[in-house]
Amino acid sequence: MAAIKKARPNTKVTLFLHSLTFVPKAQGVQNSLKHADIIIANSSSLKSKLTDRFPTQAHKIRTVELGVDVNRFRPPSESECKILRAKYAIGKTFAILFVGRVIPRKGVPVLLKATHLADQQVPFTILLLGREKTPI
């Protein structure tokens, strides 16, 4: 951001953060954030963490919630469900799908406990872990 501001002082610089994974607590980060005109967090939780970690930059931090293309990502039709259940040999089981990084911060331990509790109430509960396939 500093290089952009140096080369183009009148250019607005926006930093959009999805997590704190690559944001160390080092003073250098604090200095770097000074060059951003606005810092966008994708959740109120992340905004709160950024504000706590970098209080001098709190006035620049805004929240823009993530969205979804509802035309592309929609519940499947009944016939699509039957095809997918057959394809993945799910049958009539109660299926829970998790798509994301399998790390504690994503609530995976809670998900595992919840799946176990659900299985006690609804036999044959299964947990499916999905991931996005990226074309090579």
C-alpha positions in Angstrom: 0.0 0.0 0.0 2.9 2.3 0.8 4.3 1.8 -2.7 1.0 2.6 -4.3 0.6 5.7 -2.3 4.1 6.8 -3.1 3.6 6.3 -6.8 0.1 7.6 -6.9 -0.6 9.8 -3.9 -4.1 10.7 -4.9 -5.2 7.1 -5.5 -7.6 5.6 -3.0 -6.3 2.4 -1.5 -8.8 -0.2 -0.1 -7.7 -3.3 1.8 -10.3 -6.1 1.9 -9.6 -8.7 4.5 -11.3 -12.1 4.8 -9.5 -13.3 7.9 -6.5 -12.6 10.2 -4.6 -15.6 8.9 -1.9 -13.6 7.2 -2.1 -10.5 9.5 0.6 -10.6 12.2 0.4 -8.5 15.3 3.7 -6.9 14.3 4.2 -3.1 14.4 5.1 -3.2 10.7 1.5 -4.1 9.9 0.2 -1.2 12.0 2.5 1.1 10.0 1.4 -0.4 6.7 -2.3 0.0 7.5 -1.8 3.7 7.8 -1.5 3.8 4.0 -5.0 2.3 3.4 -7.8 4.8 2.9 -10.4 2.2 4.0 -10.1 -1.3 5.5 -13.0 -3.7 4.8 -13.7 -6.7 6.9 -16.1 -9.4 5.7 -17.9 -9.8 9.0 -18.6 -7.9 12.2 -16.5 -10.4 14.1 -13.5 -9.7 11.9 -14.1 -6.0 12.2 -14.1 -6.3 16.0 -10.8 -8.3 16.0 -9.1 -5.8 13.6 -10.3 -2.9 15.8 -8.9 -4.6 18.9 -5.6 -5.4 17.2 -5.2 -2.0 15.4 -7.1 0.6 17.4 -5.5 3.6 15.7 -7.0 2.4 12.4 -10.5 1.7 13.8 -12.0 4.7 12.1 -11.1 3.3 8.7 -12.6 -0.2 9.3 -15.9 -1.0 7.7 -17.9 -4.2 7.3 -19.1 -5.5 3.9 -20.8 -8.9 4.4 -20.1 -11.6 1.9 -22.9 -12.3 -0.6 -23.9 -15.2 -2.9 -25.2 -15.5 -6.5 -28.6 -16.9 -5.7 -29.1 -17.9 -9.4 -26.0 -20.1 -9.3 -26.2 -21.3 -5.7 -29.7 -22.4 -4.9 -31.4 -25.4 -3.2 -31.6 -28.3 -5.5 -34.9 -29.5 -6.9 -36.4 -32.7 -5.7 -35.2 -34.6 -8.8 -31.7 -33.1 -8.4 -31.7 -34.3 -4.8 -32.5 -37.8 -5.9 -29.7 -37.8 -8.5 -27.2 -36.4 -6.0 -28.2 -38.8 -3.2 -27.8 -41.7 -5.6 -24.5 -40.4 -6.9 -22.9 -40.1 -3.5 -24.7 -43.1 -2.0 -26.4 -41.0 0.7 -29.8 -42.6 0.3 -32.4 -41.3 2.8 -29.8 -40.5 5.6 -29.8 -37.1 7.3 -26.8 -35.4 5.6 -24.9 -32.5 7.0 -22.5 -30.7 4.6 -19.5 -28.7 5.6 -17.5 -26.8 3.0 -14.5 -24.9 4.3 -11.1 -25.2 5.8 -11.0 -28.0 8.4 -9.6 -25.9 11.3 -10.8 -25.4 14.8 -11.6 -21.7 14.2 -14.2 -22.7 11.7 -16.1 -24.5 14.4 -15.2 -28.0 13.3 -15.1 -29.4 16.9 -18.6 -28.0 17.5 -19.7 -29.5 14.2 -18.5 -32.9 15.1 -20.2 -32.7 18.5 -23.4 -31.5 16.9 -23.3 -34.3 14.3 -22.9 -36.9 17.1 -25.9 -35.3 19.0 -28.0 -35.3 15.8 -27.2 -38.9 15.1 -28.6 -39.8 18.5 -31.9 -38.2 17.6 -31.9 -39.0 13.8 -30.2 -42.4 13.2 -27.9 -42.6 10.1 -26.8 -39.0 10.2 -23.7 -38.5 8.1 -21.3 -35.6 7.9 -20.0 -34.7 4.4 -16.8 -32.6 4.1 -16.7 -30.7 0.8 -14.2 -28.6 -1.0 -14.3 -26.4 -4.0 -12.6 -28.0 -7.0 -10.4 -25.5 -8.7 -9.7 -26.0 -12.4 -6.0 -26.6 -13.2 
